[in-house]
Amino acid sequence: MSEQLHKPAKHESRFSSQRKTPAPCLAVLVPVFNESNYVSAMLEQVLNQPSVSEVIVVDDYSQDGTWDILKSWPARDNRVKVFRHETNRGKGAALRTALSIVQAPLVIIQDADLEYDPAEYERMLEPIRSGQADVVYGSRFMAGVRVTTFAHRMINWGLTVLMNLCTGLRLTDVHTCLKLFPTSLLRSLPLEEQRFGFCPEITAKISKIPGLQLIEVPISYNPRQHAAGKKIGLVDGVRALYCIFIYSMRKIPTVNWKSPAGVGPNEH
């Protein structure tokens, strides 16, 4: 009788020891400019993700009360670090500021406007954890669901095709915000762009790294209009064309980086 009671307990113990949960390994880089209506809701959603170990928010000289909201967040959650530029320098500059603070082995870029869902982080981390990829982009268009206007989709499609032709990549969404990188890789790149041009700049430069595996995974997308605060415009589209041509042709210095250790699931 005692033997029969003991066997199920032993089986349950062995089963529970094999269950795996993801280790916090992700730094979320958040450039912010005039997002007082969204920034707190965004931070709450980001901090609910199990893989997030730190959130670095850089306020790019907001004038709508965003900074007053952000200043309270480190006391609410010690994973949050907030910084402020004394002039408006652009999204690319804000990301470089954030990158200089990172301690986690992986970084992902998150806008403050909640067009992109932080719940997608786990889907994007899976190819890294399984060893299938070094860099992961979240594609708004892979699911086959119409998520933007026809004009926006055509512009994005044109820029993506041009990037693919210039670099040899096979992307479907070059201007997605959700991009996941090893921290050491992103820090090793000589990043130059101040505004939205950082996006094609990064893609063009990593395309030159021998052996680097970049894949896309489908993600959801909830677009907003310029009337609701969307900031990218025609000038940024023209700059994107320039960045694709210039950075895809320009050589970059030797990039020294390594795949981050310890980002696979932990056993508990």
C-alpha positions, 0 to 999 in steps of 0.5 A: 500500500505504501509503495502504491502511494509513493509511486504517483508522488515520485512521478509528479515530482519528476514531471514538475521538475521538467517544467520550464519557464522563460528566464527574464532576458529582455531589455525593452528600449522605448523612445518617447515623444509627446505620448502622455495619453499612452505611455503608462498603459504601454509600460503596464503591458510591457512589464506584464511580459515574463521575459522583460528584465528592464525597460529603458525609456528615453523622453525626447524632450516631450512638451505634453506632460509625458516626462512628469508621468515617466518620473514616477515609474522607477518608484513603481517598478524598479525594472524601469529606468527613465532618461530625458533629452534636453532637446528633441534629437529624434528616435534614433538618438533616443535609442542610442541613449537607451542602448548605452544603459542596457544590461540584459543580453537581448533588446527589443524596440517598443514604441509608446503608442501601443500600435504594437502589442508587447504580448508578441515578445514571447513569439519573437523570442522563440527563434532565439531560444531555439537557436534558429535565429540571431535577429528577429523582426515582427512582420505586420503583413505575414498573417495575410490580414489587412492592417493598414491603409492601401497607400501605407501598405504600398509605401512599405512594400516599395521600401521593403522591396528596395531593401531586399534588392539592395541587400539580398534579404527577403523581408516582408516588413522592413519598417516594423518597430518590433525588432529583437537583437542581441545587445552585443550586436546592436552595440557593435554597429556604428549607428548614425541616424537621428530620426526614423532613418535608424530603421533602414540603417540597422537593417542594411548594416546587419545584412552585411554581417557574414552568417547572421540569421535574420527571420521574421515572425507574424505579429498583430498591429493596431495602427493609428492616424496622424490626427491621433499622434502618429509622427512619421511623415513624408520627409521620413519616407524620403530619408528612408530611401536615402538610407537604403541606398547609402547604407547598403552600399557602404562598408561597415567595420568588422562587427564583433559580437556573440550570441547571448548565453543564458536566454533559453528556458530555465528549469524549475 
